[in-house]
């Protein structure tokens, strides 16, 4: 047996104690022979994790800071992260695909955007970019910011949801894929867009009804500690309950 992050064995009483709050994880490594198998346990913590270079984030425009010295303007972007060193970031409106001195976006306070951390010097605010970076697939083609079809940029409409950075990262793993597969099986929640920031801020745009957004929000928040099978059952129950409520509301309206 091997103990990973968040677990330690006390030599005095030979017990294992958790040193982090979170979900207990287990994996068995090795071949079919029991003697060659290695049982590994660790804690997946939901606590805020420090952001890193090239992380993708969802942020909200706070204010215009001033000129960037290259013909553009700097804006301060709120990241909503509890870690003081990464609570906000700086973005130039020239850091968009196709942006020039004469043709650049004019950001407004309260706008939501999806970006990546392109620079970060210790002790300073991270610098964001809405241009493709070194970790983006070469198959992705850059789209001018004016088309609203790029990977990064301003997110129109939708709803902002705050979760732990731990859950945000889980939603980008195979466990998260199981959630998306489950919600896509139902007509009520089959049409949606989502941008997941590992800073714990999510942007969600669902159609055709506000009820679909509510089901998706609850599905995300409830999925953290569930297996894929439990996730599918949870989503199905949420969709059933919401569909029933919608039907009752329709029946209560005169003339329907």
C-alpha positions as a Markdown table, in Angstrom:
| # | Residue | x | y | z |
|---|---|---|---|---|
| 1 | Unk | 0.0 | 0.0 | 0.0 |
| 2 | Unk | 1.3 | 3.5 | -0.9 |
| 3 | Unk | 0.0 | 6.7 | 0.6 |
| 4 | Unk | 0.0 | 9.9 | -1.6 |
| 5 | Unk | -0.9 | 13.5 | -1.1 |
| 6 | Unk | -3.1 | 14.3 | 2.0 |
| 7 | Unk | -2.4 | 11.0 | 3.9 |
| 8 | Unk | 0.2 | 10.0 | 6.5 |
| 9 | Unk | 0.8 | 7.0 | 8.6 |
| 10 | Unk | 1.4 | 7.4 | 12.3 |
| 11 | Unk | 4.2 | 5.1 | 13.4 |
| 12 | Unk | 3.0 | 5.0 | 17.0 |
| 13 | Unk | -0.4 | 3.5 | 16.4 |
| 14 | Unk | 0.0 | 2.4 | 12.8 |
| 15 | Unk | -3.1 | 4.4 | 11.7 |
| 16 | Unk | -3.5 | 6.5 | 8.6 |
| 17 | Unk | -4.6 | 10.1 | 9.1 |
| 18 | Unk | -5.8 | 12.7 | 6.5 |
| 19 | Unk | -3.9 | 16.0 | 6.4 |
| 20 | Unk | -6.1 | 17.6 | 3.8 |
| 21 | Unk | -9.9 | 17.9 | 3.4 |
| 22 | Unk | -11.3 | 16.4 | 0.2 |
| 23 | Unk | -12.3 | 13.1 | -1.4 |
| 24 | Unk | -10.4 | 9.9 | -0.8 |
| 25 | Unk | -9.0 | 8.5 | -4.1 |
| 26 | Unk | -7.8 | 4.9 | -4.9 |
| 27 | Unk | -6.1 | 3.2 | -7.8 |
| 28 | Unk | -4.5 | -0.3 | -8.2 |
| 29 | Unk | -1.4 | -0.5 | -10.2 |
| 30 | Unk | 0.5 | -3.5 | -11.4 |
| 31 | Unk | -0.2 | -6.9 | -13.0 |
| 32 | Unk | -2.5 | -9.7 | -12.2 |
| 33 | Unk | -0.3 | -11.2 | -9.5 |
| 34 | Unk | -1.4 | -9.9 | -6.1 |
| 35 | Unk | 2.2 | -9.6 | -5.0 |
| 36 | Unk | 3.0 | -7.2 | -7.9 |
| 37 | Unk | -0.1 | -5.0 | -7.4 |
| 38 | Unk | 0.4 | -1.6 | -5.7 |
| 39 | Unk | -2.6 | -0.1 | -3.9 |
| 40 | Unk | -2.3 | 3.7 | -3.9 |
| 41 | Unk | -4.5 | 6.0 | -1.9 |
| 42 | Unk | -4.5 | 9.8 | -1.8 |
| 43 | Unk | -6.8 | 12.8 | -1.1 |
| 44 | Unk | -8.1 | 15.0 | -3.9 |
| 45 | Unk | -8.5 | 18.3 | -2.2 |
| 46 | Unk | -11.2 | 20.8 | -3.2 |
| 47 | Unk | -9.3 | 23.7 | -1.6 |
| 48 | Unk | -8.2 | 26.7 | -3.7 |
| 49 | Unk | -5.1 | 25.8 | -5.7 |
| 50 | Unk | -2.6 | 28.3 | -6.9 |
| 51 | Unk | -3.0 | 29.3 | -10.5 |
| 52 | Unk | -0.1 | 28.6 | -12.9 |
| 53 | Unk | 1.2 | 29.9 | -16.2 |
| 54 | Unk | -1.0 | 28.9 | -19.1 |
| 55 | Unk | -4.0 | 28.1 | -16.9 |
| 56 | Unk | -7.3 | 29.0 | -18.5 |
| 57 | Unk | -9.5 | 31.3 | -16.4 |
| 58 | Unk | -12.9 | 33.0 | -16.5 |
| 59 | Unk | -12.7 | 36.6 | -15.3 |
| 60 | Unk | -14.9 | 39.7 | -15.0 |
| 61 | Unk | -13.7 | 43.1 | -16.2 |
| 62 | Unk | -13.2 | 45.4 | -13.2 |
| 63 | Unk | -11.8 | 48.6 | -14.5 |
| 64 | Unk | -9.6 | 50.3 | -17.1 |
| 65 | Unk | -6.2 | 50.8 | -15.6 |
| 66 | Unk | -4.5 | 52.9 | -18.3 |
| 67 | Unk | -2.6 | 52.8 | -21.5 |
| 68 | Unk | -0.3 | 49.8 | -22.2 |
| 69 | Unk | 2.4 | 51.8 | -24.0 |
| 70 | Unk | 1.8 | 50.1 | -27.3 |
| 71 | Unk | -1.4 | 51.8 | -28.4 |
| 72 | Unk | -3.8 | 49.8 | -26.3 |
| 73 | Unk | -5.3 | 49.9 | -22.8 |
| 74 | Unk | -4.8 | 47.8 | -19.7 |
| 75 | Unk | -7.8 | 46.4 | -17.9 |
| 76 | Unk | -7.9 | 44.8 | -14.4 |
| 77 | Unk | -9.7 | 41.5 | -14.5 |
| 78 | Unk | -11.3 | 40.0 | -11.4 |
| 79 | Unk | -10.6 | 36.2 | -11.1 |
| 80 | Unk | -12.6 | 35.6 | -7.9 |
| 81 | Unk | -9.7 | 33.5 | -6.4 |
| 82 | Unk | -9.3 | 33.5 | -2.6 |
| 83 | Unk | -5.5 | 33.4 | -3.1 |
| 84 | Unk | -4.5 | 37.1 | -2.7 |
| 85 | Unk | -1.7 | 36.8 | -5.3 |
| 86 | Unk | -4.1 | 35.7 | -8.0 |
| 87 | Unk | -7.3 | 37.6 | -7.0 |
| 88 | Unk | -7.0 | 39.8 | -10.1 |
| 89 | Unk | -5.0 | 40.0 | -13.3 |
| 90 | Unk | -4.1 | 42.4 | -16.1 |
| 91 | Unk | -5.2 | 42.2 | -19.7 |
| 92 | Unk | -4.4 | 44.5 | -22.7 |
| 93 | Unk | -7.1 | 44.9 | -25.3 |
| 94 | Unk | -4.3 | 44.3 | -27.9 |
| 95 | Unk | -4.0 | 40.7 | -26.6 |
| 96 | Unk | -6.9 | 39.6 | -28.7 |
| 97 | Unk | -6.7 | 37.8 | -32.0 |
| 98 | Unk | -6.4 | 40.3 | -34.8 |
| 99 | Unk | -6.4 | 43.3 | -32.5 |
| 100 | Unk | -4.5 | 46.4 | -33.7 |
| 101 | Unk | -4.1 | 50.0 | -32.5 |
| 102 | Unk | -7.0 | 51.1 | -34.7 |
| 103 | Unk | -9.1 | 47.9 | -34.3 |
| 104 | Unk | -9.3 | 46.6 | -30.8 |
| 105 | Unk | -12.1 | 45.7 | -28.4 |
| 106 | Unk | -13.3 | 48.3 | -25.9 |
| 107 | Unk | -14.0 | 46.3 | -22.7 |
| 108 | Unk | -16.7 | 47.4 | -20.3 |
| 109 | Unk | -17.0 | 46.8 | -16.5 |
| 110 | Unk | -18.9 | 43.6 | -15.7 |
| 111 | Unk | -18.1 | 41.8 | -19.0 |
| 112 | Unk | -17.2 | 38.2 | -18.6 |
| 113 | Unk | -14.3 | 36.8 | -20.6 |
| 114 | Unk | -12.3 | 33.6 | -21.1 |
| 115 | Unk | -8.5 | 33.9 | -21.2 |
| 116 | Unk | -5.2 | 32.2 | -20.4 |
| 117 | Unk | -2.4 | 33.3 | -18.1 |
| 118 | Unk | 0.4 | 34.2 | -20.5 |
| 119 | Unk | 2.9 | 35.9 | -18.1 |
| 120 | Unk | 3.4 | 35.8 | -14.4 |
| 121 | Unk | 6.2 | 37.4 | -12.4 |
| 122 | Unk | 6.3 | 36.5 | -8.7 |
| 123 | Unk | 4.8 | 39.3 | -6.6 |
| 124 | Unk | 3.0 | 40.9 | -9.5 |
| 125 | Unk | -0.5 | 40.4 | -11.0 |
| 126 | Unk | -0.6 | 37.7 | -13.7 |
| 127 | Unk | -1.0 | 38.9 | -17.3 |
| 128 | Unk | -3.8 | 37.4 | -19.4 |
| 129 | Unk | -4.1 | 36.9 | -23.1 |
| 130 | Unk | -7.1 | 36.1 | -25.3 |
| 131 | Unk | -4.8 | 34.8 | -28.1 |
| 132 | Unk | -4.0 | 31.1 | -28.7 |
| 133 | Unk | -1.0 | 29.9 | -26.7 |
| 134 | Unk | 1.6 | 27.2 | -26.7 |
| 135 | Unk | -0.6 | 24.6 | -25.0 |
| 136 | Unk | -3.5 | 25.0 | -27.4 |
| 137 | Unk | -3.9 | 22.4 | -30.1 |
| 138 | Unk | -2.3 | 23.2 | -33.5 |
| 139 | Unk | -5.6 | 22.1 | -35.0 |
| 140 | Unk | -7.3 | 25.1 | -33.6 |
| 141 | Unk | -7.3 | 28.1 | -36.0 |
| 142 | Unk | -7.1 | 31.6 | -34.7 |
| 143 | Unk | -10.3 | 33.6 | -35.3 |
| 144 | Unk | -10.4 | 37.4 | -35.3 |
| 145 | Unk | -11.9 | 38.9 | -32.1 |
| 146 | Unk | -14.7 | 40.6 | -34.1 |
| 147 | Unk | -16.1 | 37.2 | -35.2 |
| 148 | Unk | -16.9 | 36.1 | -31.6 |
| 149 | Unk | -15.8 | 32.6 | -32.7 |
| 150 | Unk | -12.4 | 32.4 | -31.1 |
| 151 | Unk | -11.4 | 30.1 | -28.2 |
| 152 | Unk | -10.8 | 33.1 | -25.9 |
| 153 | Unk | -12.5 | 36.4 | -25.6 |
| 154 | Unk | -15.7 | 38.1 | -24.2 |
| 155 | Unk | -18.5 | 35.7 | -23.3 |
| 156 | Unk | -21.9 | 36.9 | -24.3 |
| 157 | Unk | -25.0 | 36.4 | -22.1 |
| 158 | Unk | -25.1 | 33.3 | -19.9 |
| 159 | Unk | -24.6 | 32.9 | -16.2 |
| 160 | Unk | -21.5 | 32.9 | -14.0 |
| 161 | Unk | -21.2 | 30.1 | -11.4 |
| 162 | Unk | -18.6 | 30.0 | -8.6 |
| 163 | Unk | -17.2 | 26.6 | -7.5 |
| 164 | Unk | -14.0 | 25.5 | -5.8 |
| 165 | Unk | -10.9 | 25.4 | -8.0 |
| 166 | Unk | -10.7 | 21.7 | -7.2 |
| 167 | Unk | -14.1 | 21.0 | -8.7 |
| 168 | Unk | -13.3 | 23.2 | -11.7 |
| 169 | Unk | -10.2 | 21.1 | -12.4 |
| 170 | Unk | -12.2 | 17.9 | -12.0 |
| 171 | Unk | -14.7 | 19.1 | -14.6 |
| 172 | Unk | -11.8 | 19.0 | -17.1 |
| 173 | Unk | -11.0 | 15.3 | -16.4 |
| 174 | Unk | -12.7 | 12.1 | -17.5 |
| 175 | Unk | -14.9 | 12.4 | -14.4 |
| 176 | Unk | -16.1 | 15.7 | -15.8 |
| 177 | Unk | -16.7 | 14.1 | -19.2 |
| 178 | Unk | -19.0 | 11.6 | -17.5 |
| 179 | Unk | -21.1 | 14.6 | -16.2 |
| 180 | Unk | -21.3 | 16.2 | -19.7 |
| 181 | Unk | -22.3 | 12.8 | -21.2 |
| 182 | Unk | -25.1 | 12.5 | -18.7 |
| 183 | Unk | -26.6 | 16.0 | -19.2 |
| 184 | Unk | -26.4 | 15.6 | -23.0 |
| 185 | Unk | -28.7 | 12.5 | -22.9 |
| 186 | Unk | -31.7 | 14.7 | -21.9 |
| 187 | Unk | -33.5 | 17.1 | -24.2 |
| 188 | Unk | -33.9 | 19.7 | -21.5 |
| 189 | Unk | -30.1 | 20.0 | -21.0 |
| 190 | Unk | -28.7 | 18.9 | -24.3 |
| 191 | Unk | -27.9 | 22.4 | -25.7 |
| 192 | Unk | -25.5 | 24.4 | -23.7 |
| 193 | Unk | -22.1 | 26.2 | -23.8 |
| 194 | Unk | -19.6 | 26.3 | -20.9 |
| 195 | Unk | -16.3 | 27.9 | -20.2 |
| 196 | Unk | -14.4 | 26.4 | -17.2 |
| 197 | Unk | -11.9 | 28.6 | -15.5 |
| 198 | Unk | -9.6 | 26.7 | -13.1 |
| 199 | Unk | -9.8 | 29.8 | -10.9 |
| 200 | Unk | -13.2 | 28.4 | -9.9 |
| 201 | Unk | -15.3 | 30.6 | -12.1 |
| 202 | Unk | -17.6 | 29.0 | -14.7 |
| 203 | Unk | -19.6 | 30.6 | -17.4 |
| 204 | Unk | -22.7 | 28.7 | -18.5 |
| 205 | Unk | -25.1 | 29.4 | -21.4 |
| 206 | Unk | -28.0 | 27.0 | -21.7 |
| 207 | Unk | -31.1 | 26.9 | -24.0 |
| 208 | Unk | -34.0 | 27.0 | -24.4 |
| 209 | Unk | -35.1 | 27.8 | -20.9 |
| 210 | Unk | -33.9 | 29.1 | -17.5 |
| 211 | Unk | -34.9 | 25.8 | -16.0 |
| 212 | Unk | -32.1 | 24.1 | -18.1 |
| 213 | Unk | -29.6 | 26.5 | -16.6 |
| 214 | Unk | -30.8 | 25.6 | -13.1 |
| 215 | Unk | -30.5 | 21.9 | -13.7 |
| 216 | Unk | -27.0 | 22.3 | -15.1 |
| 217 | Unk | -25.9 | 24.4 | -12.2 |
| 218 | Unk | -27.2 | 21.8 | -9.7 |
| 219 | Unk | -25.7 | 19.0 | -11.7 |
| 220 | Unk | -22.3 | 20.6 | -11.6 |
| 221 | Unk | -22.4 | 21.4 | -7.9 |
| 222 | Unk | -23.7 | 17.9 | -6.9 |
| 223 | Unk | -21.2 | 16.0 | -9.1 |
| 224 | Unk | -18.0 | 16.4 | -7.1 |
| 225 | Unk | -18.1 | 13.4 | -4.9 |
| 226 | Unk | -20.1 | 11.0 | -7.2 |
| 227 | Unk | -19.1 | 8.1 | -9.4 |
| 228 | Unk | -20.1 | 8.3 | -13.1 |
| 229 | Unk | -23.0 | 5.9 | -12.4 |
| 230 | Unk | -24.2 | 8.1 | -9.4 |
| 231 | Unk | -23.7 | 11.2 | -11.6 |
| 232 | Unk | -26.0 | 9.8 | -14.3 |
| 233 | Unk | -28.7 | 8.9 | -11.7 |
| 234 | Unk | -28.4 | 12.4 | -10.1 |
| 235 | Unk | -28.8 | 14.2 | -13.4 |
| 236 | Unk | -31.7 | 12.0 | -14.4 |
| 237 | Unk | -33.5 | 12.8 | -11.1 |
| 238 | Unk | -32.9 | 16.5 | -11.5 |
| 239 | Unk | -34.2 | 16.6 | -15.1 |
| 240 | Unk | -37.3 | 14.5 | -14.0 |
| 241 | Unk | -38.1 | 16.8 | -11.1 |
| 242 | Unk | -37.7 | 20.0 | -13.2 |
| 243 | Unk | -39.7 | 18.6 | -16.1 |
| 244 | Unk | -42.5 | 17.7 | -13.7 |
| 245 | Unk | -42.5 | 21.2 | -12.2 |
| 246 | Unk | -42.6 | 22.7 | -15.7 |
| 247 | Unk | -45.5 | 20.5 | -16.7 |
| 248 | Unk | -47.4 | 21.5 | -13.6 |
| 249 | Unk | -46.9 | 25.1 | -14.3 |
| 250 | Unk | -48.1 | 24.7 | -17.8 |
| 251 | Unk | -51.3 | 22.9 | -16.6 |
| 252 | Unk | -52.0 | 25.6 | -14.1 |
| 253 | Unk | -52.1 | 28.3 | -16.8 |
| 254 | Unk | -55.7 | 28.9 | -18.1 |
| 255 | Unk | -56.3 | 27.9 | -21.7 |
| 256 | Unk | -53.4 | 25.5 | -21.9 |
